[in-house]
Protein backbone atom coordinates (compact mmCIF):
# COMPACT_ATOMS: atom_id res chain seq x y z
CA UNK A 1 0.00 0.00 0.00
CA UNK A 2 1.35 3.43 -0.91
CA UNK A 3 1.10 6.47 1.39
CA UNK A 4 -2.42 7.34 2.60
CA UNK A 5 -3.24 11.07 2.79
CA UNK A 6 -6.28 13.33 3.01
CA UNK A 7 -8.30 14.22 -0.08
CA UNK A 8 -6.83 17.73 -0.08
CA UNK A 9 -3.26 16.42 0.05
CA UNK A 10 -4.07 13.90 -2.70
CA UNK A 11 -5.46 16.67 -4.93
CA UNK A 12 -2.29 18.75 -4.47
CA UNK A 13 -0.08 15.76 -5.27
CA UNK A 14 -2.23 14.89 -8.28
CA UNK A 15 -2.00 18.48 -9.57
CA UNK A 16 1.78 18.38 -9.23
CA UNK A 17 1.95 15.11 -11.17
CA UNK A 18 -0.42 16.51 -13.80
CA UNK A 19 2.08 19.28 -14.52
CA UNK A 20 4.75 16.66 -15.21
CA UNK A 21 2.30 14.65 -17.33
CA UNK A 22 1.49 17.72 -19.43
CA UNK A 23 5.20 18.33 -19.95
CA UNK A 24 5.53 14.73 -21.12
CA UNK A 25 2.55 15.12 -23.46
CA UNK A 26 4.11 18.22 -25.02
CA UNK A 27 7.43 16.38 -25.38
CA UNK A 28 5.65 13.47 -27.10
CA UNK A 29 3.88 15.93 -29.41
CA UNK A 30 7.25 17.44 -30.36
CA UNK A 31 8.74 14.00 -31.09
CA UNK A 32 5.67 13.04 -33.11
CA UNK A 33 6.11 16.20 -35.18
CA UNK A 34 9.70 15.19 -35.91
CA UNK A 35 8.54 11.66 -36.74
CA UNK A 36 6.06 13.01 -39.29
CA UNK A 37 8.93 14.89 -40.95
CA UNK A 38 11.34 11.94 -40.92
CA UNK A 39 12.64 11.42 -44.47
CA UNK A 40 11.70 8.19 -46.21
CA UNK A 41 13.97 5.76 -48.02
CA UNK A 42 13.23 3.38 -50.91
CA UNK A 43 12.58 -0.19 -49.81
CA UNK A 44 12.93 -3.34 -51.96
CA UNK A 45 9.56 -4.40 -53.34
CA UNK A 46 10.50 -7.75 -54.88
CA UNK A 47 9.64 -9.86 -51.82
CA UNK A 48 6.90 -12.44 -52.34
CA UNK A 49 5.00 -13.51 -49.22
CA UNK A 50 2.98 -16.64 -48.53
CA UNK A 51 -0.53 -15.53 -47.56
CA UNK A 52 -3.94 -17.18 -47.05
CA UNK A 53 -4.83 -15.73 -50.47
CA UNK A 54 -1.75 -17.12 -52.22
CA UNK A 55 1.57 -15.43 -53.07
CA UNK A 56 1.49 -11.64 -52.73
CA UNK A 57 4.07 -8.90 -53.13
CA UNK A 58 4.78 -6.18 -50.59
CA UNK A 59 2.85 -3.77 -52.78
CA UNK A 60 -0.12 -6.16 -52.77
CA UNK A 61 -0.06 -6.19 -48.95
CA UNK A 62 -0.96 -2.48 -48.87
CA UNK A 63 -4.43 -3.54 -50.08
CA UNK A 64 -4.67 -0.32 -52.07
CA UNK A 65 -4.00 1.94 -49.07
CA UNK A 66 -1.22 4.48 -48.75
CA UNK A 67 0.38 3.20 -45.54
CA UNK A 68 1.32 -0.28 -44.31
CA UNK A 69 2.04 -0.89 -40.60
CA UNK A 70 3.96 -4.13 -40.01
CA UNK A 71 4.80 -5.99 -36.81
CA UNK A 72 7.43 -8.67 -37.39
CA UNK A 73 6.75 -11.68 -35.17
CA UNK A 74 9.87 -13.68 -34.31
CA UNK A 75 10.43 -17.19 -35.66
CA UNK A 76 11.67 -19.39 -32.79
CA UNK A 77 11.40 -22.69 -34.63
CA UNK A 78 8.77 -25.45 -34.83
CA UNK A 79 6.28 -25.42 -31.96
CA UNK A 80 8.15 -22.61 -30.19
CA UNK A 81 6.97 -19.01 -29.94
CA UNK A 82 8.31 -15.66 -28.76
CA UNK A 83 6.69 -14.65 -25.48
CA UNK A 84 7.14 -10.93 -26.12
CA UNK A 85 5.63 -11.15 -29.61
CA UNK A 86 2.76 -13.15 -28.16
CA UNK A 87 2.17 -10.52 -25.47
CA UNK A 88 2.23 -7.73 -28.04
CA UNK A 89 -0.20 -9.53 -30.35
CA UNK A 90 -2.52 -10.31 -27.43
CA UNK A 91 -2.69 -6.53 -26.94
CA UNK A 92 -3.71 -5.70 -30.52
CA UNK A 93 -7.51 -5.19 -30.50
CA UNK A 94 -9.47 -7.18 -33.07
CA UNK A 95 -10.96 -3.90 -34.28
CA UNK A 96 -7.57 -2.32 -35.03
CA UNK A 97 -7.28 -3.34 -38.72
CA UNK A 98 -10.78 -1.98 -39.43
CA UNK A 99 -10.21 1.26 -37.54
CA UNK A 100 -6.79 1.85 -39.11
CA UNK A 101 -8.24 1.21 -42.57
CA UNK A 102 -10.48 4.23 -41.98
CA UNK A 103 -7.25 6.25 -41.88
CA UNK A 104 -5.74 4.70 -45.04
CA UNK A 105 -3.50 2.37 -42.98
CA UNK A 106 -3.26 -1.39 -43.43
CA UNK A 107 -2.19 -3.42 -40.39
CA UNK A 108 -0.28 -6.67 -40.83
CA UNK A 109 1.78 -9.21 -38.93
CA UNK A 110 4.67 -10.73 -40.86
CA UNK A 111 6.82 -13.62 -39.66
CA UNK A 112 9.51 -15.93 -40.99
CA UNK A 113 7.48 -18.79 -39.54
CA UNK A 114 5.90 -21.02 -42.20
CA UNK A 115 2.36 -19.95 -43.07
CA UNK A 116 0.84 -23.11 -41.64
CA UNK A 117 2.58 -22.55 -38.32
CA UNK A 118 1.28 -18.96 -38.26
CA UNK A 119 -2.25 -20.15 -39.03
CA UNK A 120 -2.11 -22.78 -36.29
CA UNK A 121 -0.79 -20.39 -33.64
CA UNK A 122 -3.27 -17.67 -34.59
CA UNK A 123 -6.11 -20.16 -34.26
CA UNK A 124 -4.83 -21.41 -30.92
CA UNK A 125 -4.62 -17.86 -29.55
CA UNK A 126 -7.91 -16.73 -31.01
CA UNK A 127 -6.29 -13.93 -33.01
CA UNK A 128 -8.06 -12.56 -36.07
CA UNK A 129 -5.61 -9.89 -37.29
CA UNK A 130 -4.08 -10.67 -40.70
CA UNK A 131 -0.68 -12.37 -40.88
CA UNK A 132 1.57 -13.59 -43.68
CA UNK A 133 4.87 -15.46 -43.97
CA UNK A 134 8.14 -13.97 -45.20
CA UNK A 135 9.91 -17.32 -44.98
CA UNK A 136 12.46 -17.77 -47.75
CA UNK A 137 12.74 -14.04 -48.44
CA UNK A 138 15.24 -11.39 -47.32
CA UNK A 139 12.48 -9.23 -45.82
CA UNK A 140 13.65 -9.61 -42.19
CA UNK A 141 17.21 -8.79 -43.18
CA UNK A 142 16.12 -5.82 -45.26
CA UNK A 143 14.06 -4.31 -42.42
CA UNK A 144 16.87 -4.84 -39.93
CA UNK A 145 14.78 -7.16 -37.77
CA UNK A 146 17.00 -10.15 -38.56
CA UNK A 147 16.03 -12.94 -36.17
CA UNK A 148 14.36 -10.46 -33.82
CA UNK A 149 11.15 -8.45 -33.80
CA UNK A 150 10.45 -5.03 -35.23
CA UNK A 151 7.74 -2.55 -36.09
CA UNK A 152 7.90 -0.74 -39.42
CA UNK A 153 5.80 1.84 -41.23
CA UNK A 154 5.88 1.69 -45.02
CA UNK A 155 4.36 4.26 -47.35
CA UNK A 156 3.99 4.24 -51.11
CA UNK A 157 3.79 6.59 -54.04
CA UNK A 158 2.06 4.55 -56.68
CA UNK A 159 4.11 1.34 -56.96
CA UNK A 160 7.23 2.79 -55.28
CA UNK A 161 7.54 1.67 -51.64
CA UNK A 162 9.40 3.58 -48.96
CA UNK A 163 10.34 2.85 -45.37
CA UNK A 164 9.05 5.72 -43.25
CA UNK A 165 9.61 4.63 -39.63
CA UNK A 166 11.02 1.67 -37.74
CA UNK A 167 11.56 0.72 -34.12
CA UNK A 168 12.18 -2.27 -31.87
CA UNK A 169 12.88 -3.01 -28.21
CA UNK A 170 11.13 -0.59 -25.84
CA UNK A 171 10.06 1.52 -28.80
CA UNK A 172 7.16 -0.91 -29.19
CA UNK A 173 5.92 -1.23 -25.62
CA UNK A 174 3.70 1.88 -25.58
CA UNK A 175 1.58 0.27 -28.32
CA UNK A 176 0.54 -2.48 -25.88
CA UNK A 177 -2.69 -1.50 -24.10
CA UNK A 178 -2.20 -3.55 -20.93
CA UNK A 179 1.43 -2.51 -20.51
CA UNK A 180 0.48 1.16 -20.80
CA UNK A 181 -2.42 0.76 -18.38
CA UNK A 182 -0.23 -1.01 -15.80
CA UNK A 183 2.03 2.05 -15.86
CA UNK A 184 -0.92 4.02 -14.40
CA UNK A 185 -1.32 1.72 -11.38
CA UNK A 186 0.53 1.97 -8.03
CA UNK A 187 2.19 -1.40 -8.58
CA UNK A 188 3.18 -0.70 -12.19
CA UNK A 189 4.38 -3.69 -14.15
CA UNK A 190 5.76 -5.34 -11.04
CA UNK A 191 9.25 -5.66 -12.55
CA UNK A 192 12.57 -5.20 -10.76
CA UNK A 193 13.85 -2.40 -13.00
CA UNK A 194 10.99 -0.08 -11.98
CA UNK A 195 11.31 2.63 -9.32
CA UNK A 196 8.28 1.64 -7.23
CA UNK A 197 7.11 2.29 -3.66
CA UNK A 198 8.72 0.18 -0.96
CA UNK A 199 6.94 -3.13 -0.47
CA UNK A 200 5.67 -3.51 -4.05
CA UNK A 201 6.21 -7.10 -5.13
CA UNK A 202 8.52 -7.30 -8.15
CA UNK A 203 9.89 -10.01 -10.39
CA UNK A 204 12.66 -10.02 -13.01
CA UNK A 205 11.55 -8.35 -16.24
CA UNK A 206 12.31 -11.42 -18.36
CA UNK A 207 12.36 -15.20 -18.32
CA UNK A 208 15.25 -16.39 -20.46
CA UNK A 209 15.01 -17.93 -22.90
CA UNK A 210 11.68 -16.23 -23.54
CA UNK A 211 10.37 -19.08 -25.68
CA UNK A 212 6.82 -20.37 -25.20
CA UNK A 213 4.87 -23.39 -26.30
CA UNK A 214 1.23 -23.28 -27.31
CA UNK A 215 0.29 -24.30 -23.76
CA UNK A 216 1.86 -21.21 -22.16
CA UNK A 217 0.39 -17.77 -21.50
CA UNK A 218 2.31 -14.51 -22.04
CA UNK A 219 2.07 -12.17 -19.03
CA UNK A 220 4.38 -9.34 -20.23
CA UNK A 221 6.93 -8.63 -22.92
CA UNK A 222 9.50 -10.71 -21.07
CA UNK A 223 7.54 -13.20 -18.97
CA UNK A 224 5.06 -16.00 -19.37
CA UNK A 225 3.55 -18.72 -17.25
CA UNK A 226 2.96 -22.32 -18.04
CA UNK A 227 -0.73 -23.03 -18.39
CA UNK A 228 -3.66 -23.44 -20.72
CA UNK A 229 -3.68 -21.31 -23.86
CA UNK A 230 -6.67 -18.94 -24.26
CA UNK A 231 -8.50 -21.23 -26.70
CA UNK A 232 -7.89 -24.32 -24.56
CA UNK A 233 -9.12 -22.55 -21.44
CA UNK A 234 -12.25 -21.39 -23.25
CA UNK A 235 -13.10 -24.92 -24.35
CA UNK A 236 -12.15 -26.57 -21.09
CA UNK A 237 -9.42 -28.59 -22.81
N, C-alpha and C positions, 0 to 999 in steps of 0.2 A: 504494500500500500504506500503510495506517495504521500507527501505532506498534506494534512487536512487543515484548511483555513476557513475563515468566515466568507460569506458571499461577497462582501465588499473587497476583501483582500484578493479573492479569486478574480474578480472583475478587473482589478488593477493589474494583476499578473497577466491576465488574458490580453488586456489592452497593450501591455508591453510586448508580449509575444506577437501580437497582430502587427505591430510596427515592423518587427523583423520579418514576418511573413510577407508583408507588402514590399519590403526591400527585395526579398527573394523573388517575388512575382515580377517586379520591374526588371531584375537581373535576367530572369528567364525570358521576358519579352525582348530584351536587348539581344540575347543570344539567338532567339528565334528569328529576329530580324536579320542577323548575320547569316543564319542558316538559309534563309530565303534568298540571300544574295550570293551564296556559295557558287562558284563557277561549276559547270558540268564538264564531264569528259566523255568522249566516245567510248562505248562499250561493245565488245564483240557480239554480234547477233547471229552467229552461225551455230549456236548450240541447239540441239534437238532433244526435247524432253519426252520421257514416257509419261503419258497422262491417261486418265480414264477414257478420254475421247480419242486416243491414238497419239502418234507422234505430233508434237507441236513445237514451233520455234519460240524464241523469247518474244519476238514481236507478236506472235499469236496469243501469248499469255496475257498481253495487255487487254485482250477482249475488246478492242476498239477504243479503250480509254486512253487518256493522256499520261497517266501516272501508274506505275506498278510498284507496290510495296511488298517486299519479299523477306520472310524470315527463313533462314537456313537452319534446318533441324539436323543435328549431328547424326552421323552414321556410326554406331558403336558395334556393328557386326550382327550376325543372325541372332534373333531372340534377345537382344540386349538394346537398351534404350537410354538416352541421356536424361538424367533426372531434371536438370535445369531446363532443357528444351521442353520436357513434359510439363513442368510447372508453368512455363511461359504459355504454352498452348492451352493448358487448362484455364488460363486467365483471359484468353481471347473470347469475347462474347460471340455467340452464334450469329447475332445480328450484325456483327462488324462488317462482313463483306457487303451486305446490302446497304448499310448506312454509308460506307466509304464510297460505294458506287454512285451514290447521290452527289458526291463531290468529285466525280471523274477519276476515282482511285480504285484500282483493282488490288485486292489482298490475296496473297498466295504463300503457302508453305512450299519450300523446295528442299529436298534431301537427296543425298547420295545413296540412301537406302533403295533397294529394289522396289518397284511400284507395288508389288504384291505385299511386301512387308509393310509398306506405308498403309495400304488399304486395311490390312489386318489390325495394325496398331490403332489406326483411327477408329475402326469399328469397336475394338475392345474398350477404348476410352470414351466412346460416344461423341467424338468430334465430328462436326459437319463442315468445317471450313475446308476449302479446296487445297489439294496438295498434289505435287507432281514429283517425279524422280529425275535427278540430273546424273544418275549413275552412268559411267562411261563417257562423260563429257568433262571439259576443263572448267566448267562453270564455277565450282568451289575455289579452284586456284585463281581464276580470273577476278573473283570478287574479293579475294584475300582471306576468305573464311578458312580455306584449307580443310583440315580435319575438324575444325571447330564450328562454332555457331556465329551467325552474323545477321544483321538487319540492314537492308539496302533499299534505297529509293531510286527507281529508274524513271526517267521521263523520255518522251519521244517527240520528234518532229517529223511527222510522216513515218517513214520506215527507218529513220536513223534513231538509234537508241543511245541514251547517255546515262551515265551514273551521276546522280545528283547528291546523294548523301549515303553515308555508311557508318555503322557503329557496331560495337560488340562489348563484351564484358558488362560493366555497370551502366553503360550507355543505354542498355535495354531495359533495366529493371523498372524504370518509372512507367513503362507501358503495361506493367502487370498490375491489375486492379487490386488484388488482395495484398500484394507487397506494399503498394502505396497507401492502402487503408491502414495496414498494420503500423505504418510510420506515424499515424495520428493517435495511436493508443498509448497509454502509459507504459506498457510492457514492450512496445515496439515489435521488432521481429524476433526478439528473444535470442539474439546471437551475440557471441562473446566480443565481437569487435565494436559493438554499440556502446556509447556513453549513456548508460541508463541509471535510474535511481538505485540506491543500495537495496539489496534484497530481491531484485528482479531476477528470476531464474533465467539462465542463459545456457546455450549449448554452442558448440563449434559451428561456424557458418557452413561447413561442408563435410560431407561424408565422402571419403576418397577410397577407391575410385567411385565416382558418382554415376554408376551404371546400374540401371534398373532392369527388372524383368517385367513381364506383363502382369505379374501378381502384386507388384509393389505400387505404392501411392506416393507421389511427389508432395512434399510439404513446404518446400521453398526452392530457391534456385540451386541450393547446394545440398539439400537434405531430402531424404525420403524414408518411408517406413515400410517394412514388409507387411503385406496384408492384401485383402481382396481388391482387385481393380474396380473402378466405378461400375462397369457393366456387370461384373460378377456379383458385386454387392447388391445391385438393383434386382438381379434375378434370383438371389439367394444361393448362387452357385458356390 
